[in-house]
Amino acid sequence: MEGILTDCVHKSLRHFMYSNAIFLCERLCAEFPTEANLQLLAGCYLQNNQAYSAYHILKGTQMAQSRYLFAISCFQMDLLREAEVALCPANEPSAEVPNGAAGHYLLGLIYRYTDRRKSAINHFKQALSMDPLMWAAYDELCILGAAEEATAFFGEAAALCIQKQYLNDSTSTSLHVSAEDRSIVSARHCVSEDVSPRQLKHVQGNNNLKDIPGNHHGPSILGGAASQSINSGPSNLSFYNTPSPIATQMSGVAPPPLCRNMQPNGPNLSTLNADSSPKSTVNSTIQAPRRKFVDEGKLRKISGRLFSDSGPRRSTRLANDASANLNASTTVVSGNGNNNSSKYLGGSKLSSMAFRSMTVRKGQSWANENIDEGIRNDILDDSRLNTSTTSSAAIEAKSCEQEGATVPVGGLVLSASKVIAGASEILSLLRILGDGYRLACLYRCQDALETYMKLPHKHYNTGWVLSQVGKAHFELVDYLEADQAFSHARQITPYSLEGMDIYSTVLYHLKEDMKLSYLAQELVSTDRLAPQSCAMGNCYSLQKDHETALKNFQRAVQLNPRFAYAHTLCGHEYVALEDFENGIKCYQSALRVDARHYNAWYGLGMVYLRQEKFDFSEHHFRMAFRINPRSSVIMSYLGAALHALKVNRSEEALLIMERAILADKKNPVPMYHKANILMSLENFDDALEVLEELKEYAPRESSVYALMGRIYKRRNMHERAMLHYGMALDLKPSTTDAAAIKAAIEKLHVPDEIEDNL
């Protein structure tokens, strides 16, 4: 009953029938209230977005996988302290983090959101070292600004790690694959995949199996290894027991594959879970009787059956053991630990065929004590071959094994060479993507764009990459190119919301009312509960309806409190409404989510600049500048804050303005501030020269003509000053700027000394 219910629950989960899975799993837990079954029920609730249910089910549980699932539910409920305690119990400071790389990644997120940057970086790096394909951990390192070059994480060490995972795990996987593979597995084969053939001689004497933990890797929420064993049929469950039908599926560190005595006629379905308790499983050993001799005829029968059929899946270790049995020139281990050369059985071609095609037919029952005896006992006493023949044949067997080993990967059976080549291809792709993303997070956007161009065409033209390209152009203030990249991404993946919040801001700066409105409606129709639907707020902000825009951005914050950009957009709207106090709070909330969100530092600097708190303004602009040292806009306002300080730092401000102009020659803001600084230093000719150049970039900017009018007034050239004031008014500036220009016209003939005292 337990096995059937468990299988039905997994079948429902595979078919996304979560309510059915929950109902059946409740029946399972009522009948068999084990912690492993509770894990399965909690996993059903988590997949159904009911973290609160999983939280109450798993509270107080002790198993590693239970603690991991409990931490997941706590994290989703924003109970970060409880999640941390579940992963790192206070009474067990040296305990391993459950679920391997996934556990370290989750712990890194907890440390990040509780403002413990160093610890977060450490755990993200540990997650990558355990699983080099965990891109999410590298993503977080890039966001934190702590990612090294992609080669450090996706280099040769990562390739070796992946190869070890798949090639070593193929042994334990093959134990769950098919009946024909199981029929040739003997007691000596049921050891850790980390044990080399040379180390096997230490497992000697008696045939009792010791619990040697294998190199198992943490599955996802509901695990992967056990579902594979469950799907392979009931015979696997009866043959290789684990403490519970769900323990292998749910535990972050799966139990080692334990073997029981082989049944000559296969397992009996009626005894599917008859002996599945942890005690009986651990104590189950193979007590194969020993015999001193197997005649040559019996051995030929055995070898004939070994060569009869070909099977699709063979693990590296099984192939190695089989080669030791079939190729008589290979050195093997006798029962008492002495090395002897067995009888030579065939040539190199025959041996090569054996490694590639060795298996037995389904349903055959010869895998009994005779095969165990015939392979492992006194046939080893024949030592008619010399040492040189033995060593050369061993090398030949090893090469054949490496060529012929097959590994089940993702439902396919691949050769070991293809696994190695595939790992190399994946890592080379991740190196390019990783370098591009790292450079983008460091705001080296031009370098990032050049790196993305190295991608193959089919990978470059994907939604994620094009969105990253659009973000890079956005940071470079190249809004037209950003618009093209995001539009292309929308055409390829109209269902993806990646980067759409940035795209709406691009359209806001381009003042594309129609396109922005259309995008906002599309995002809402795609997923109205996604925080990226805050694009609607940019529509209202472009129409100067800041109160309605603020409501949209606040809704995005409610949908995802860890969406830093939504907090910043709320701050911008509060500042537009001149509610500086709430604006400061929103910017600070954004920084609590992401301390490297330079937009929030910039927003705080602008607020303090408008409040004439120049010391605070300079500090916050400098913090934004440290994060994004290539932003022309940040540099220009940092220079303006330095120029406005009581302790005048105009020379330093002038140098920063020069850097800002070089960073983006199309940006008019630093040129305007440079002219203003030069005017304050009474360098009028240079200031007018800068403004004349600026008119070419911003011919309809009223503030440029107003500043030229002020300079001409300072030089007592009143007619030219009046001309430029009039041109500024003709360009229809804002109400505040228009009032300032009219006041300057009224005081045109008032000396500057008297005007300063008014």
N, C-alpha and C positions, 0 to 999 in steps of 0.2 A: 504493500500500500504506500509506504513512504517513497519508494523509488518511483512508482507511477505518478504520484502527486508531484514529486519534484520535477519529473520530466514534463508534466503538463504545465507547470509554472514556467519553466524555461521556454516551452513552445509558445506560450501566450506572450512572453516577453519578446521573443523573436518576431512575433506577428504584431507587436505594438498593441496588444489587447491588455492594457495595464489593469483595468478594473477586474477582468477575469483572473489575471495572475494574482492580484491581491486577495480575491475571494478564495481561490484554491489554496493559496499559501496560508491563509488564516486557518483553513481546515487542517493543513499539514502541521502547523504549529500547535493546534489544539490536540491533535492525536500524538504528535511527537515533539514535545516542547524542548527541543535542544537549542543551544545557542547558535549552532550552524543554521538551523531552520529560521531562527529569528533574524539572522543576517540576511537570509534570502528575502524575508518579508520586508525588512527595512530597505533592501535594494529595490524591491518593487515600488515602495512608496517614494523613494528618491527619484526613480525614473518617471514617476507620475507627478513630480514637482510637489510632493508633500513631505518636505523636510521635517516639519514639526512632528509628523507621525513617526518617522524614523528616529527622531531624537528621543521620544518617550519609550520606544521599543528597546533601544540599545543603551539607555542610560544605566550605568552600573555594570555593564558587561566587561569582560576581561580579555577575551581573545584578541589577537592582534588585528584581524580583519574587522572585528566588531568595533574596536577603537577607531580604526580608519573611517568606517562608515559613519560612526557617531561624530567624528571630527568634520566630515563632509556636511552632515546635517547642521552642526553648530555653525560652520562657516557660512552656509546659505542663510542661516537665521541671524548672522552677524554676532554670534556669541563667540568671539575670537578667543577669549581667555579659556573657556571650556574646551574649545577645539585644540588649543595648545596643550592643555593638561592631558587630553585624551591621547595625543600623539607622543607626548613626553611626560610620562607620569612623574610626579615630584618624588615619590618614594623609590623610583627606579631610574636614577639619572643616567645610568649607562645602558639602558634598554635601547634596542634597535628601533628605529622609526618604522612603523608597520607599512607594508605595501611597497617597500623599496623606493624606486624613483618617484612614483606618484605620491608617496607619503612625504618625501623630502620637498617635492614641489608644493604640496599643500602647506607644509610647515613654512616654506619660504614666503608664500602669500600671506600667511598669518603674521609673520615677522615684518613683512613690508607694510601691511596696513596698521601695525602697531608701532611704526616708526623705529624699527630696529634694522637699519639698512645693512650693516655688516653681517648680521646673522642671516638675513634674507639672502644676501649674495652667496654666502657659504652654502646654504641648502640648495639653492638653484644650481650651483656648480656641482654639488654632490649628485643631484638628480641627473644632470647631463653626463657625469662620469659613469653612472650606472646604466643609463639609457641614452646613448648619443642621439637618438632620433626623437627625443622629447623637445620639440621645437618650442613649446610653450615656455619651458624654463629659460631657453636662450632669449626668447621674446622679453621676458621679465628682466633679464640681465641688461638687455639693450635699453629698456625703459628706465632702469635705474642708472644708466650710464656706466655700468661696470663690466660690460662685455668686452672680452679680449677679441683679437682677430679670430675670424671664424675657423681658421686652420687649427687653432688651439683646441677647439671642441669637435670639429668635424674632420680631423686629420687621420693620420695612420693609426694612432691609438684607438680612435673611435671605430675604424674599420676592423681592427683586431677584436674589439669588444663585441661588435655585431656578429662577426664570424664565430666567435666563441659561443655567443648566445644561441645561434641557430644550429651550428654543427654539434655542440655539446648537448643542447636540448633535444636534438633529433633522436637521441637514445631513449630518453624517457617518453618522447612522443610515440616512437615506434612501439613501445610497450602497450600503447592503447590503440594501435591502428587496426590490426586485423588478426584473425585467428591463426593464419598461416605463419605470421611472424612470431606469435606467442609460442607456437609449438616447438620452436627450436631454441627458446630461451631457457637456459639452465640456471641453477642457483648462483653460480659464479658471475653470471651476467647482471644480477640484480644488485649492483653497487653504484656508487655515485659516478656520474659521467665525468667528474673531474679526476677519476683514478685512471692513470695510464696503464697500458699492458705491463710495463716494467714494475709498477707498484702492485700489480695483482698477486705477485708472489708472497706478499705479506698477508694476504687473505688465504690462509691455508689450514690444513688439519681437518677440523670438523667442517661441516657444511652449513652450520648455523649462520644465518644472515645477521649482520649488525646494522643498526640504524645509522647509515651514513647519509647525511643530508646532501641533496643534490643542489645544483645551481639553478634554482627556480627563480622566476621573475614575477613581480607583482602584476596581477591582472588589472583590468579596469574594475568598475564598481561591482560587476557581477562575475568578474574573472573570465579567463578564456580557456585555461588548461582543462578544467573539469568539464566544461560544456563539450569540449572535444571528446573526452572520455565517455560522457553520457550519450552523445550522439552516435558514437561508434557501436553502440549496441549493448544489451544487458550482459553479454558474455564478458565484456571488459570489466564491468563493475564487480562481477563475481570472482573474476580471476585476479585482479589487482585491487584489493580493497584499500580504502582509506577510512579514517575513523568514522566518517559519516557520509551519506550520499552527497552532501553539500559542502563538506569540509574542503575538498580540493577546489571546488568552484569558488568558494568565498574567501578562503584564507589568503592573506597577502604572501605568506611564505608557505607554499604547498608542501604537504608531507612527502617524504621520499617514497619512491615506488617500491612497495613491499610485495614480494612474491609468495604465493602459497604453493602447496603441492599441486603439480599439474594433474588434471583429471584426464585420463586416457581418452574418454569419449566426449570431451568438451564439457562446459558448464551446464548445470541444470537450471532452467529458468525458474523452477519452483523454489530454488534456494538462492534467489537473487541477492537478498540482503540478510541471509541467515547468519552470517558471521562477520558483521561489519562494525562491531564495537571496537573502540580503540585498543582495549586490552587484548582481545582475540587477534586483532590484526598485528599488533606489535609482537606478540608471542608466536605468531605463525612462522615456522621455519621449515626448511626442506631437509628431510632425513632420508636422503637417497641411499639405499644399500650399496656397499662397495663389492665389486667383484674383481678378481685378479686377471681375468683374461677374456678377451673377445676375439673370436676367431676371424680370420681374414675374410671369409665369406660373408659373415654378418656385417663386417665393416664395409664391404662392397655394396651390400644392400642399402646401408645407410647413405653412402656417398651417391648411389644412383638416385635415391629419392631427393637428395639435396639438389641434384642437377636437373630434376625432372621439369619443374615449372619455373616461370619467372614472375617475380612480384614487383609491384610498382614502388614500394617504399622500403628502403633499407637505411638504417642509421649507420653512422661512422663506427660506433663501437661494435654493433652486431656484425658488421662486415669484417671488422678486425678480428673478432673472436672466431668467426667462421673461417677466415683465412688461416688462422692458427690451427683449426681442426682439419681442414681439407688439404692444405699444402703441407706435406709431411716434412718439408725442409725447414719450416718455420719453427723457431724455438718456442716451446710451450712450457707450462708449469705443471709439475706432477703434484700428487697429493701431499707428499712430504716436503715440498718446497724445492726439490732438486731439479735443475734444468737438464732435460734430455732431448735429443733430436728424435722426432717421430719418423715414421716411414714415409719415404717419398712417394707421393700419389700421382703426380702429373706434371706436365711441362708448363711453361710460362703462359701459353695461350689458354690452356685449360684452366689455369689458376685465374687468369684475367676474366674468363667467362664466369667463373664461380663467384667472383666478387661482384659482378654486374647483375647476375640473374639468379642468385641462390635463394630458394624458398621452397615451400612444400605445398601440396594441395590442401584445400580446405577439407576438413572433416577427417583427415588421416590421423590415426591415434598412435603413431609410432613414437611420439615424443614421450617416452616413459623411461624407466630406469635403464633400459638397454642403451639408448642413445647417450644418456648421462654417463654410463659406465664406459661405453665404447669410445667416447671422446676424451674422457678425463683420466682414465686409469692406466692399466699396465701395458697398453699398446705403446705407451711412451718409452718402454724399456728397450725398444729396438734402436740401437745406435749404430747402424751400419754406414751412416754418412759422416763425412768428416766435418770439421768446424768451418772450413772455408765455404763449402757448399751450403751449409746452414745460414751463414751470415749473408751470402749473396742472395739466397732465396728470401731471406727476411726483408732485405732492401727492396727486392722485386715485389714482395707482397705488400709492403707499405705504399709503394707507388701505385700499385693497382687499387689499393683501398682508397687512396686520395682521389683517383680518377673516377672510380665507380660508385662511391658513396652517394646516396640520394637523401634528400631532406624534404619533409613535407612543410611547405610554407604557403600560408594563405589559401589552403585548399588545393594547391598544386604540388606536384612532386618534382623537385628540382635537383640537379646534380650539385655537388659541393662547389665545383668551379663556377657554376652560374650564381650560386648564393654569394660567393666572394665578389664576382664581377658586379652583381646587382648592388651589393653594399657599397662598392667603390663608386658606382654611378650615382647612387642616392647622395652620398656624402659630397661628391664633387658639385652636385646641384645645390645642396644645402650650404656649401661654402660660399657660393656666389650670392645666394639669397641672404645668408647671414651677414656677409660683408656689406651688402647694400643696405640692409635694414639697420645694421650697427652704425654705419656712416650717417644714415638719415636721422637716427636718434641722437647722434652727436651734432646734428644740423650742419654736416658737411654735405649739403644737398647736391651740389654739382658732382662731387665724387660718387655719391650714391647713384645718381642718374647714369654715370658712366659705367658703374658696376652692373646695374640692371641691364644695360645694353649687351652685356656678355652672355646673357641668358639665351637658351635656344628659343626660336620663334614661338613654339607652342607653349612654352612656359611664360614668356614675356606677355603674350596676349591672353592672360588670365585676369580675372577680376581683382585678385589680391595684389598682384604685381602692378597693374595699371593704377590701382588706388594709391599704392605707395609712390608711384611716379607722380600722380596728381598732387599728393601731399608735398613731395619735394619741390615741385614747381610753385606750390602755394607758399612755402617758406621762402622761396626765392622771389616772391612778389611778382611772379610771372603768371598772372591770373588767366590769360588766354590759353597758354599751354596747359595749365591745370584743368581748365574747362574741357579741353579736348581729351585729355587723358581720362578724366572722370566720365565723360560722355561715352567714350569707347568702353570703359569698364561697365557702364550701365547696359550697353548693347549686348555685351558678352554674357554678363551675369545680372540680369534685371532683378533677380530674387535676392541678391546680396546687398546688405546694408553697410558693408565695410567702407569707411571713409566718407559716407554720405553727409555726415555732420560738417566735415571740412568742405565738401562740395557746395553745400548750401551757403557757407560763408564766402566761397569764391564767387558764387553768383550774386551774393549781397554786395561785394566790392565792385563787381562789374555792373551793378544796378540792372540786372536782367530780371525784371519783375515777372514776366510771363514764364520764363524757364524756371525761376525759383518757385513760383506758385505751382507749376506742373510737377516739379520734383517733390514738393512737400505733399501734394495729394497722392502721388504714387507711393511715397514712403508710408503714409498713413494707411493706404489700402493694402500694402504688403504686410505690415505688422504695426498695428496701432499701439502695441504695448512695448515697442522697441524705443530706447532712448534716442536713437537717431532721428526719430520722427519730430524732434525738436526743430527740424528745418522749418516747420510752420512758424516758429517764433521769429526766424530771420525774415520771413515774408512780412510780418507785421512791423518788425523793426525798420525795414526798408521803407515802409509807409508811414513812419514816425508814430505808429501806435505802440508806444513802449510798454504800456500797462498790459495789453493783450499779449505782446511778445513775452513779457516777464512771466505771465501765467503758463505759457507753453514751455518755457525753459524750466520753471519750477516743477512742472509735471514730469519732465525728463529726469530731474533730480529724484523725484519720488519713485520713478520706475527703476532707476539705478543710482543709488547714493554714491557709488564709487566712480561715477562718470564725471571726471574732473572738468572737462570742457563745458558741460552743462552748468556747473557752478560758476565758471568764469563768465559765461554768457549772461547768467543772472546778474552778476556784478556789473557787466557793461550796461544792462538795462537800468539798474538802479542808479548808476552814474548819470545816464542820460536823463533820468528823472530828478537828478541832483539830490538823491538820497544817499549821501556818501557813507553814512554809518552802516546801512545794510549792504551797500556795495563792498565795503571793506570786509564784512563778515563772509560774504559769498566768496571773495577771493581767498580768504584764509581757509575756508572749507575746501576749496579746490587744492590748496597746497597741502592740506592734511591728507588728501587722497593721493596726490602726486607732487612731491617736493620739487620735481624737475619740470613742472608745468610752467614754463616761463611766461606764458600769457597772463597768469595770475600775478606774478611778480611785476610785470609791466603794468597791469591794471592798478595795482596798489601804488606804483610810482606815479601814475597819471593822477590818481586821486590826491595824493599828497602834494603834487606839483600845483594842482588847481587850488588846494588849500594853502599854498605858499609855505608848506612845511618842507623846505628844500633839503634839509638834512635827511629826513625820512625818505624823501623822493629819490635823492641820490643813492641811498642804500639799496632801495628796492630795484631801481634801474640797474644798479651794478650787479645785483643777484641775478637778474634776468640776463644781463650781458655775459656773466660767467657760464650760464647754461647754453646760451645761443650767441657766441661771440661773432657771428657773421651777419647778424641782423642789422641792416642799415637804420631801420626805424628805432631800434633800442639804442643804438649808439647816438643817434641824433638827439633823443630826449635825455639821455644821460649827459650829453654835453650841455644841453639847455639847463639841466638841474645844477651842474657844476658852475655854469656862468651866473646863475641866480643866487648862489650861496653868498652869505655875508662876507666871508673870507673869499674874495673874488679869485676864482681859479680859471680865468678866461683863457690863459695860454693853454692849460690842459684841455679845456673845452674845445679850443680851436683844433688841437691835434686830433681829438676824437672825431670832430666834424670832418676832417680831412680823410680819416679812415672810413667814415660812413659814406662819403661821396665815392671813394674808390670801390667800396663794397657794392654799391648800386648807383650807377651814374644816372639812372632814370628816376631815382627817388628825389623829388623836389624838397623834401623836408630838411635834410641836412644842409643843403645849399642855402635855404632860407635862414636857418639858424646861424650858419657861418656869416652871412651878410649882417645879421643882427649883432653878432659878437664883434665883427669888424667895425660896425658903426659905433658900438659902445667904446671901442678903443680909439675912436676918432680917425679911423683909417677909411675915409669916405670914398676915395677913388676905388680902392679894392672892393669895397662893399657894393658900389654901383656896378662894377664889372661883373661881380658874381650874380647880381640881380638881372643884368641884361642877358646873361647866359641862361638864367633860370626862366626868363620869359619864353624861351624857345621850348622848354619842357612843359611849362604850365602857363600857356598864354591867356587862360581865362581865370587865373587865381587872383582874386581881389587883394589878398594880403600882400602880394608881391608889389603891386602898384602903391598900396598904402605905405609900405616901408620905404619905397623910393621917394614918396612925397615927404616923409619924415626926414630923410637924408637931405633932400634939397632944402627943406626948411632950415636944418641945422647949418647949411651953407649959405643961408640967406638968399636963396634963389626961389623967391615966393611964387613967381609965375609958373615955373616948372613944377613946384610943389603942388600948386592948385590944379594944374593939368593932371597930375597923377592921382590926386585925391578924387577928381571928377571921374577919371577912368575906373578907379576902384569902385565907385558907387554905381557906375553903369553896368558893372558885372553882377549886380544884385547879390551882395554878400548877405550873410545872416543878419538878423535884427541887431544882435549885440555888436557885430563888427561895423554895421552901418552907423550905429549910434556913436561909436568911437571915432569913425572917420569924420562924421559931421562935427563932433566936438573939436577935432584937430583943425578943421577948416575955420571954425569960429576963432580959434586961438592962433591963426596963421601968423599974425603980425605981433604976437606976444613973444618977447625974448624967452629963450629957453631957461635962463636962470630964474626968471619970475614964474614961468610955467611949472618948474620943478617944485617951487615953494607953495603953489596953490593947492 
